[in-house]
Amino acid sequence: MLMLTCPNCGVTGEESEFAPGGEAHLKRHGPGSSDEEFHAYLFAKENPRGVHFERWRHANGCGKWFHAARCTATLEVFGTYSAQTTEPPKDIKDKISAKRPGWSWREVE
């Protein structure tokens, strides 16, 4: 069972209390973008086995969005953080690096 902590209200709950919102840290393309950029934004998603950054909404709580860093293979949650950040906080990146030697943050295009 995936357990998440909402960084906005501090409540920890099962994943059924939250609503998934897809991949985090995407560069969003909308009006004025090229067809290729908009196509990539809609359809070219990461689906890694291992560390993944996702958007979640505390649907049965405060209703706010946040990001979570987790392993898709083990369901280990490395941490949650504000949706307004452009990259994971240093403490979460350090926690991932400690458990996954050789892992490094890469900016999502």
Contacts in CASP RR format, 6 or more apart in sequence:
PFRMAT RR
TARGET T0000
AUTHOR 0000-0000-0000
METHOD contacts of the structure
MODEL  1
MLMLTCPNCGVTGEESEFAPGGEAHLKRHGPGSSDEEFHAYLFAKENPRG
VHFERWRHANGCGKWFHAARCTATLEVFGTYSAQTTEPPKDIKDKISAKR
PGWSWREVE
1 14 0 8 1.000
1 15 0 8 1.000
1 75 0 8 1.000
2 14 0 8 1.000
2 15 0 8 1.000
2 70 0 8 1.000
2 75 0 8 1.000
2 77 0 8 1.000
3 12 0 8 1.000
3 13 0 8 1.000
3 14 0 8 1.000
3 15 0 8 1.000
3 77 0 8 1.000
4 12 0 8 1.000
4 13 0 8 1.000
4 15 0 8 1.000
4 17 0 8 1.000
4 18 0 8 1.000
4 56 0 8 1.000
4 68 0 8 1.000
4 77 0 8 1.000
4 80 0 8 1.000
5 11 0 8 1.000
5 12 0 8 1.000
5 13 0 8 1.000
5 77 0 8 1.000
5 79 0 8 1.000
5 80 0 8 1.000
6 12 0 8 1.000
6 18 0 8 1.000
6 58 0 8 1.000
6 61 0 8 1.000
6 62 0 8 1.000
6 64 0 8 1.000
6 66 0 8 1.000
6 80 0 8 1.000
7 66 0 8 1.000
7 80 0 8 1.000
7 81 0 8 1.000
7 82 0 8 1.000
8 58 0 8 1.000
8 62 0 8 1.000
8 64 0 8 1.000
8 66 0 8 1.000
8 82 0 8 1.000
9 58 0 8 1.000
9 61 0 8 1.000
9 62 0 8 1.000
9 64 0 8 1.000
11 17 0 8 1.000
11 58 0 8 1.000
11 61 0 8 1.000
11 62 0 8 1.000
16 60 0 8 1.000
17 58 0 8 1.000
17 59 0 8 1.000
17 60 0 8 1.000
17 61 0 8 1.000
18 56 0 8 1.000
18 57 0 8 1.000
18 58 0 8 1.000
18 59 0 8 1.000
18 60 0 8 1.000
19 56 0 8 1.000
19 57 0 8 1.000
19 59 0 8 1.000
20 54 0 8 1.000
20 55 0 8 1.000
20 56 0 8 1.000
21 54 0 8 1.000
21 55 0 8 1.000
21 56 0 8 1.000
21 57 0 8 1.000
22 45 0 8 1.000
22 54 0 8 1.000
22 55 0 8 1.000
23 45 0 8 1.000
23 46 0 8 1.000
23 52 0 8 1.000
23 53 0 8 1.000
23 54 0 8 1.000
23 55 0 8 1.000
23 108 0 8 1.000
24 53 0 8 1.000
24 54 0 8 1.000
24 55 0 8 1.000
24 67 0 8 1.000
24 68 0 8 1.000
24 83 0 8 1.000
25 53 0 8 1.000
25 67 0 8 1.000
25 86 0 8 1.000
25 87 0 8 1.000
25 107 0 8 1.000
25 108 0 8 1.000
26 41 0 8 1.000
26 108 0 8 1.000
27 41 0 8 1.000
27 108 0 8 1.000
27 109 0 8 1.000
28 41 0 8 1.000
29 37 0 8 1.000
29 38 0 8 1.000
29 40 0 8 1.000
29 41 0 8 1.000
30 38 0 8 1.000
30 41 0 8 1.000
33 41 0 8 1.000
46 52 0 8 1.000
46 108 0 8 1.000
48 72 0 8 1.000
49 72 0 8 1.000
49 73 0 8 1.000
50 71 0 8 1.000
50 72 0 8 1.000
50 73 0 8 1.000
50 74 0 8 1.000
50 100 0 8 1.000
51 69 0 8 1.000
51 70 0 8 1.000
51 71 0 8 1.000
51 72 0 8 1.000
51 78 0 8 1.000
51 96 0 8 1.000
51 100 0 8 1.000
51 103 0 8 1.000
52 69 0 8 1.000
52 70 0 8 1.000
52 71 0 8 1.000
52 72 0 8 1.000
53 67 0 8 1.000
53 68 0 8 1.000
53 69 0 8 1.000
53 88 0 8 1.000
53 108 0 8 1.000
54 67 0 8 1.000
54 68 0 8 1.000
54 70 0 8 1.000
55 65 0 8 1.000
55 66 0 8 1.000
55 67 0 8 1.000
55 83 0 8 1.000
56 65 0 8 1.000
56 66 0 8 1.000
56 67 0 8 1.000
56 68 0 8 1.000
56 80 0 8 1.000
57 63 0 8 1.000
57 64 0 8 1.000
57 65 0 8 1.000
57 66 0 8 1.000
58 64 0 8 1.000
58 66 0 8 1.000
64 83 0 8 1.000
65 83 0 8 1.000
66 80 0 8 1.000
66 81 0 8 1.000
66 82 0 8 1.000
66 83 0 8 1.000
67 80 0 8 1.000
67 81 0 8 1.000
67 82 0 8 1.000
67 83 0 8 1.000
67 85 0 8 1.000
67 88 0 8 1.000
68 77 0 8 1.000
68 79 0 8 1.000
68 80 0 8 1.000
69 77 0 8 1.000
69 78 0 8 1.000
69 79 0 8 1.000
69 80 0 8 1.000
69 81 0 8 1.000
69 88 0 8 1.000
69 92 0 8 1.000
69 96 0 8 1.000
70 76 0 8 1.000
70 77 0 8 1.000
70 78 0 8 1.000
70 79 0 8 1.000
71 78 0 8 1.000
76 99 0 8 1.000
78 92 0 8 1.000
78 95 0 8 1.000
78 96 0 8 1.000
78 99 0 8 1.000
79 92 0 8 1.000
79 95 0 8 1.000
81 88 0 8 1.000
81 89 0 8 1.000
81 92 0 8 1.000
87 105 0 8 1.000
87 107 0 8 1.000
88 96 0 8 1.000
88 105 0 8 1.000
93 105 0 8 1.000
96 103 0 8 1.000
97 103 0 8 1.000
97 104 0 8 1.000
END
